[in-house]
Amino acid sequence: MQTQEYTGKLKVGDLVCRRIRTPMDVELSESTGKLGIVVSRSMKGMPLHPCVEVWYMKSGKVYSIGESLVEVCHAAA
């Protein structure tokens, strides 16, 4: 299996916020938390797209999410 280089813009350590576009986004944000820290990044899915693993402070858990569904609140140094 061939791996593809990450083409997204987020960096490990970035503080990110979940983008709120739908009522489901509000529900997810309330249960997992709106703020999180990027802990890893990779290309996943069909079609292949940039994804990040985010540790959400409120829940204390790591979730995989498409990069387009989060935005940087504070960039890592």
DSSP file (Angstrom, degrees, kcal/mol; ACC not computed):
  #  RESIDUE AA STRUCTURE BP1 BP2  ACC     N-H-->O    O-->H-N    N-H-->O    O-->H-N    TCO  KAPPA ALPHA  PHI   PSI    X-CA   Y-CA   Z-CA
    1    1 A M              0   0    0      0, 0.0     2,-0.4     0, 0.0     0, 0.0   0.000 360.0 360.0 360.0 129.5    0.0    0.0    0.0
    2    2 A Q        -     0   0    0      1,-0.0     2,-0.3     0, 0.0     0, 0.0  -0.742 360.0-144.3 -93.1 134.9    1.4    3.4   -1.0
    3    3 A T        -     0   0    0     -2,-0.4     2,-0.4     0, 0.0    -1,-0.0  -0.755  10.2-138.5 -98.4 147.1    1.0    6.3    1.3
    4    4 A Q        -     0   0    0     -2,-0.3    39,-0.4    39,-0.2     2,-0.1  -0.836  24.0-107.6-105.2 140.9    0.4    9.8    0.1
    5    5 A E        -     0   0    0     -2,-0.4     2,-0.2     1,-0.1    37,-0.1  -0.378  42.4 -99.7 -65.4 140.8    2.2   12.9    1.5
    6    6 A Y        -     0   0    0      1,-0.1    -1,-0.1    35,-0.1    37,-0.1  -0.435  38.1-177.5 -63.1 128.1   -0.1   15.1    3.6
    7    7 A T        +     0   0    0     -2,-0.2    -1,-0.1    -3,-0.1    -2,-0.1   0.348  44.0 108.0-111.3   3.7   -1.2   18.1    1.5
    8    8 A G        -     0   0    0     43,-0.1    43,-0.0     1,-0.1    35,-0.0  -0.058  68.4-127.4 -76.8-178.2   -3.2   20.0    4.1
    9    9 A K  S    S+     0   0    0      2,-0.1    -1,-0.1    41,-0.0     2,-0.1   0.572  71.7 101.1-108.0 -14.3   -2.3   23.2    5.8
   10   10 A L        -     0   0    0     65,-0.0     2,-0.3     1,-0.0    -2,-0.1  -0.383  56.3-149.5 -75.6 153.7   -2.7   22.4    9.5
   11   11 A K    >   -     0   0    0     -2,-0.1     3,-2.1    29,-0.0    27,-0.3  -0.889  28.6 -94.6-120.1 152.3    0.3   21.6   11.7
   12   12 A V  T 3  S+     0   0    0     -2,-0.3    27,-0.2     1,-0.3     3,-0.1  -0.475 115.2  32.2 -61.1 131.3    0.6   19.3   14.7
   13   13 A G  T 3  S+     0   0    0     25,-2.5    -1,-0.3     1,-0.4    64,-0.1   0.220  84.1 138.1 101.1 -12.6    0.1   21.5   17.8
   14   14 A D    <   -     0   0    0     -3,-2.1    24,-2.3    62,-0.1     2,-0.6  -0.412  54.3-130.0 -63.9 139.2   -2.4   23.9   16.1
   15   15 A L  E     -AB  37  74A   0     59,-2.9    58,-3.2    22,-0.2    59,-1.8  -0.841  36.5-172.2 -87.5 121.7   -5.3   24.9   18.3
   16   16 A V  E     -AB  36  72A   0     20,-3.1    20,-2.3    -2,-0.6     2,-0.4  -0.830  19.8-149.4-121.1 156.2   -8.4   24.4   16.2
   17   17 A C  E     -AB  35  71A   0     54,-2.7    54,-2.4    -2,-0.3     2,-0.3  -0.953  28.5-113.2-119.5 140.4  -12.2   25.1   16.4
   18   18 A R  E     - B   0  70A   0     16,-1.7     2,-0.3    -2,-0.4    52,-0.3  -0.564  34.1-119.9 -69.8 132.9  -14.9   23.0   14.9
   19   19 A R        -     0   0    0     50,-2.7     2,-0.7    -2,-0.3    -1,-0.1  -0.598  21.7-142.8 -73.9 134.0  -16.7   24.9   12.1
   20   20 A I        +     0   0    0     -2,-0.3    -1,-0.0     1,-0.2    50,-0.0  -0.881  46.6 135.5-104.2 109.8  -20.4   25.2   12.9
   21   21 A R        +     0   0    0     -2,-0.7    -1,-0.2     1,-0.3    -2,-0.0   0.597  65.6  27.7-122.0 -27.8  -22.5   24.9    9.7
   22   22 A T  S  > S-     0   0    0      1,-0.1     4,-1.4     0, 0.0     3,-0.4  -0.859  82.9-103.2-134.7 165.7  -25.4   22.7   10.7
   23   23 A P  H  > S+     0   0    0      0, 0.0     4,-2.1     0, 0.0     5,-0.1   0.836 121.1  59.3 -58.3 -31.9  -27.3   21.7   13.8
   24   24 A M  H  > S+     0   0    0      1,-0.2     4,-2.6     2,-0.2     5,-0.2   0.880 100.9  54.6 -65.1 -36.5  -25.4   18.4   13.9
   25   25 A D  H  > S+     0   0    0     -3,-0.4     4,-2.4     2,-0.2    -1,-0.2   0.883 106.9  51.4 -62.2 -38.0  -22.1   20.4   14.2
   26   26 A V  H  X S+     0   0    0     -4,-1.4     4,-2.2     2,-0.2    -2,-0.2   0.934 110.6  48.2 -63.5 -46.4  -23.6   22.2   17.2
   27   27 A E  H  X S+     0   0    0     -4,-2.1     4,-1.7     2,-0.2    -2,-0.2   0.920 113.6  46.4 -60.7 -45.8  -24.5   18.9   18.8
   28   28 A L  H  X>S+     0   0    0     -4,-2.6     4,-2.9     1,-0.2     5,-0.6   0.899 111.8  51.6 -64.3 -40.2  -21.0   17.4   18.2
   29   29 A S  H  X5S+     0   0    0     -4,-2.4     4,-1.4     1,-0.2    -1,-0.2   0.884 109.8  49.4 -64.1 -39.1  -19.4   20.6   19.5
   30   30 A E  H  <5S+     0   0    0     -4,-2.2    -1,-0.2    -5,-0.2    -2,-0.2   0.836 117.3  40.4 -69.6 -32.8  -21.4   20.4   22.7
   31   31 A S  H  <5S+     0   0    0     -4,-1.7    -2,-0.2    -5,-0.2    -1,-0.2   0.882 131.1  22.1 -85.8 -39.3  -20.6   16.8   23.3
   32   32 A T  H  <5S-     0   0    0     -4,-2.9    27,-1.5    -5,-0.2    28,-0.3   0.758 114.1-102.9 -98.6 -28.2  -16.9   16.7   22.3
   33   33 A G     << -     0   0    0     -4,-1.4    -1,-0.2    -5,-0.6    -3,-0.1  -0.237  12.9-113.8 115.7 152.1  -15.9   20.3   22.7
   34   34 A K  S    S+     0   0    0     -2,-0.1   -16,-1.7    -4,-0.1     2,-0.3   0.817  95.5  61.7 -88.7 -32.9  -15.4   23.1   20.2
   35   35 A L  E     +A   17   0A   0    -18,-0.2    22,-1.2    -6,-0.1    23,-0.4  -0.750  62.0 154.0 -99.2 141.4  -11.6   23.6   20.9
   36   36 A G  E     -AC  16  56A   0    -20,-2.3   -20,-3.1    -2,-0.3     2,-0.4  -0.966  36.8-117.5-155.2 170.4   -9.0   20.9   20.3
   37   37 A I  E     -AC  15  55A   0     18,-2.2    18,-2.8    -2,-0.3     2,-0.4  -0.957  29.4-120.1-117.8 130.9   -5.3   20.4   19.5
   38   38 A V  E     + C   0  54A   0    -24,-2.3   -25,-2.5    -2,-0.4    16,-0.2  -0.549  33.7 172.3 -69.0 123.3   -4.1   18.7   16.3
   39   39 A V  E     -     0   0A   0     14,-3.1     2,-0.3    -2,-0.4    15,-0.2   0.620  64.0  -3.3-109.3 -19.0   -2.1   15.6   17.4
   40   40 A S  E     - C   0  53A   0     13,-1.2    13,-2.7   -29,-0.1    -1,-0.4  -0.974  59.2-153.2-162.2 166.4   -1.5   14.0   13.9
   41   41 A R  E     + C   0  52A   0     -2,-0.3     2,-0.3    11,-0.3    11,-0.2  -0.993  20.7 150.2-146.9 149.5   -2.4   14.5   10.3
   42   42 A S  E     - C   0  51A   0      9,-2.5     9,-3.2    -2,-0.3     2,-0.5  -0.968  46.2 -93.8-164.7 172.7   -2.7   12.2    7.3
   43   43 A M  E     + C   0  50A   0    -39,-0.4     2,-0.3    -2,-0.3   -39,-0.2  -0.908  55.3 155.0-101.0 126.1   -4.5   11.7    4.0
   44   44 A K  E   > + C   0  49A   0      5,-2.4     5,-2.6    -2,-0.5    -2,-0.0  -0.879  21.2  39.0-141.9 171.1   -7.6    9.5    4.3
   45   45 A G  T   5S-     0   0    0     -2,-0.3     6,-0.0     3,-0.2    -2,-0.0   0.004  83.0 -47.9  84.9 177.0  -10.9    8.6    2.8
   46   46 A M  T   5S+     0   0    0      1,-0.3     2,-0.2     2,-0.1    -1,-0.1  -0.959 132.9  30.4-131.5 111.1  -12.3    8.2   -0.7
   47   47 A P  T   5S-     0   0    0      0, 0.0    -1,-0.3     0, 0.0    -3,-0.1   0.564 116.0-110.3 -70.9 157.4  -11.6   10.5   -2.4
   48   48 A L  T   5 +     0   0    0     -2,-0.2    -3,-0.2    -5,-0.1    -2,-0.1  -0.332  51.8 162.6 -58.5 129.2   -8.3   11.0   -0.6
   49   49 A H  E   < -C   44   0A   0     -5,-2.6    -5,-2.4    -2,-0.1     2,-0.2  -0.975  44.3 -82.1-148.2 159.5   -8.4   14.2    1.5
   50   50 A P  E     +C   43   0A   0      0, 0.0    17,-2.5     0, 0.0    18,-0.4  -0.448  49.8 176.5 -67.4 129.4   -6.4   15.9    4.3
   51   51 A C  E     -CD  42  66A   0     -9,-3.2    -9,-2.5    15,-0.3     2,-0.3  -0.928  12.3-157.5-128.9 155.4   -7.6   14.7    7.8
   52   52 A V  E     -CD  41  65A   0     13,-2.7    13,-2.5    -2,-0.3     2,-0.6  -0.963  17.8-130.9-131.5 151.2   -6.3   15.4   11.3
   53   53 A E  E     -CD  40  64A   0    -13,-2.7   -14,-3.1    -2,-0.3   -13,-1.2  -0.909  32.6-165.9 -97.0 124.0   -6.5   13.7   14.6
   54   54 A V  E     -CD  38  63A   0      9,-3.1     9,-2.6    -2,-0.6     2,-0.7  -0.945  18.0-146.1-119.8 130.6   -7.7   16.2   17.2
   55   55 A W  E     -CD  37  62A   0    -18,-2.8   -18,-2.2    -2,-0.5     2,-0.5  -0.855  21.2-149.9 -91.6 116.0   -7.6   15.9   20.9
   56   56 A Y  E  >> -CD  36  61A   0      5,-2.6     4,-2.5    -2,-0.7     5,-0.6  -0.776   4.4-148.8 -92.7 127.1  -10.7   17.7   22.3
   57   57 A M  T  45S+     0   0    0    -22,-1.2    -1,-0.1    -2,-0.5   -24,-0.1   0.875  92.2  53.6 -62.5 -42.7  -10.2   19.3   25.7
   58   58 A K  T  45S+     0   0    0    -23,-0.4    -1,-0.2   -26,-0.3   -25,-0.2   0.917 121.9  28.0 -62.7 -44.9  -13.8   18.9   26.9
   59   59 A S  T  45S-     0   0    0    -27,-1.5    -1,-0.2     2,-0.2    -2,-0.2   0.713  93.6-137.2 -90.5 -22.0  -14.1   15.2   26.2
   60   60 A G  T  <5 +     0   0    0     -4,-2.5     2,-0.3   -28,-0.3    -3,-0.2   0.680  65.4 117.9  72.0  16.7  -10.4   14.3   26.6
   61   61 A K  E   < -D   56   0A   0     -5,-0.6    -5,-2.6   -29,-0.2     2,-0.5  -0.779  64.1-123.9-117.3 160.0  -10.6   12.1   23.5
   62   62 A V  E     -D   55   0A   0     -2,-0.3     2,-0.4    -7,-0.2    -7,-0.2  -0.885  29.2-177.3-104.0 131.6   -9.0   12.1   20.1
   63   63 A Y  E     -D   54   0A   0     -9,-2.6    -9,-3.1    -2,-0.5     2,-0.4  -0.963  25.0-127.1-128.0 145.5  -11.2   12.1   17.0
   64   64 A S  E     +D   53   0A   0     -2,-0.4     2,-0.3   -11,-0.2   -11,-0.2  -0.765  37.7 169.4 -88.4 135.4  -10.4   12.0   13.3
   65   65 A I  E     -D   52   0A   0    -13,-2.5   -13,-2.7    -2,-0.4     2,-0.1  -0.998  39.1-100.7-148.6 144.7  -11.9   14.8   11.3
   66   66 A G  E >   -D   51   0A   0     -2,-0.3     3,-2.1   -15,-0.2   -15,-0.3  -0.413  32.4-125.2 -63.9 139.0  -11.6   16.2    7.8
   67   67 A E  G >  S+     0   0    0    -17,-2.5     3,-1.5     1,-0.3    -1,-0.1   0.813 108.3  63.6 -57.1 -31.6   -9.4   19.3    7.7
   68   68 A S  G 3  S+     0   0    0    -18,-0.4    -1,-0.3     1,-0.3   -17,-0.1   0.644  95.0  61.9 -69.1 -12.8  -12.2   21.3    6.0
   69   69 A L  G <  S+     0   0    0     -3,-2.1   -50,-2.7   -51,-0.1     2,-0.3   0.432 103.9  50.9 -94.6   0.4  -14.4   20.8    9.1
   70   70 A V  E <   -B   18   0A   0     -3,-1.5     2,-0.3   -52,-0.3   -52,-0.2  -0.920  64.5-155.9-132.0 160.3  -12.0   22.7   11.5
   71   71 A E  E     -B   17   0A   0    -54,-2.4   -54,-2.7    -2,-0.3     2,-0.4  -0.973  30.8-100.3-134.4 152.5  -10.3   26.1   11.4
   72   72 A V  E     +B   16   0A   0     -2,-0.3   -56,-0.3   -56,-0.2     3,-0.2  -0.554  32.2 175.3 -74.1 126.3   -7.2   27.3   13.2
   73   73 A C  E    S+     0   0A   0    -58,-3.2     2,-0.3    -2,-0.4   -57,-0.2   0.753  81.2   3.8 -93.9 -35.4   -7.8   29.4   16.3
   74   74 A H  E    S-B   15   0A   0    -59,-1.8   -59,-2.9     0, 0.0    -1,-0.3  -0.903  79.3-131.3-153.5 121.3   -4.1   29.7   17.2
   75   75 A A        -     0   0    0     -2,-0.3   -61,-0.1   -61,-0.2     2,-0.1  -0.432  27.4-109.8 -75.1 144.9   -1.3   28.4   15.0
   76   76 A A              0   0    0      1,-0.1   -62,-0.1    -2,-0.1    -1,-0.1  -0.405 360.0 360.0 -67.9 149.4    1.5   26.3   16.6
   77   77 A A              0   0    0    -64,-0.1    -1,-0.1    -2,-0.1   -64,-0.1   0.480 360.0 360.0 -69.1 360.0    4.9   28.0   16.8
